[in-house]
Amino acid sequence: MSARPIPVVLDVDTGVDDALALLLAVRHPALELLAISCAGGNVPLAQVVENTRRVLDLAGAPPVPIAAGMHRPLVETPQDASYVHGVSGLGALELPPSEREVEPVHAVELLRRTLLDAPEPVTVIALAPLTNLAVLLRMHPEVLPRIARIVMMGGAVGAGNATAAAEFNVWHDPEAAEIVLTSGVPVVMYGLEPFYRATVPAERIAELGRSADPVARAAGALLAHLAGVTEDEGRVDGAGAAAIGDAGTVAAVIDPTLLRLRRAPVRVALAEGPTRGCTVVDLRTGLGAGGETTKEAESHVEVVLDLDGARCAELFLAAVDAGAAVPAR
């Protein structure tokens, strides 16, 4: 007998790989999607909300509450990633307009209500810059015990992608990331190392694009777009292959056995200059300089150092392709 679905909320800035993540979250029976909060990031906030509504329609989602949240970072001037995701945020994928209602409250209020009303602590899957969550934790500390954990797509142990040092979501709002990572809430940091490990080969992307299932076809179009815009990054193995990106973060909640985790303190570089937005992951053990004891055992952050990319991609593909069986938890 399968376990009860995991109650989750998603915080998104729906671009191409957020769309893949939404498809997985809606279609996989291991998750109970309670609400979706939107933030500006990959594209401006209004476009994020519209993309989210349309992708939920595509996935056949029930009427999940959606709310618009923070349109810009706490400090920085907003800089979107339309150079990766396209002007619409969904590459060349065109979806019909949606009639889904948007909640008449701020996303932070939707998150507060959802967390406090849920019968058990909720997992927050954070796929956007962490602005909404930082404001939530600062304004409403009463929700802290109602969060089972935050599983965030953001940061890196090594090189960044927005800059040499910083991953896009953290770079977009470093102050928000620092608030969340030092909040005391359990956090799983799913950074760039696992982000590029779960990949779909070119031939499988082509098969999805020929599917009779509109969700599979859309997934194929989104992956094909990612393959085209990231092929020069050198992070994905195989010509024409694409990483599932944010969808891997959702898969990590569905099946934590995919992950190789390491508990470690994480801080965010906030000073101006080339390291701004860098996640400083302290992987030391034992004694540091001057005999200072390192704090890995006390950290509430677990960093994903690696994952089983093949299994992760298959979990995603089985959920979005109607012709495949969804793996049991």
Buried (B, 14 or more C-beta within 10 A) or exposed (E): EEEEBBBBBBBBBBBBBBBBBBBBBBBBEBBBBBBBBBBBBBBBBEBBBBBBBBBBBBBEBEEBBBBBBBBBBBEBEBBBBBEBBBEBBBBEBEBEEBEBEBBEBBBBBBBBBBBEEBEEBBBBBBBBBBBBBBBBBEEBEEBBEBBBBBBBBBBBBEBBBBBEBBBBBBBBBBBBBBBBBBBEBBBBBBBBBBBBBBBBBBEBBEBBBEBEBEBBBBBBBBBBBBBEBBBEEEBBEEEBBBBBBBBBBBBBBBBBEBBEBBBBBBBBBBEEEEBBBBBBBBEBEEEEEEEEEBEBEEBBBBBBBEBBBEBBBBBBBBBBBEEEEBBEB
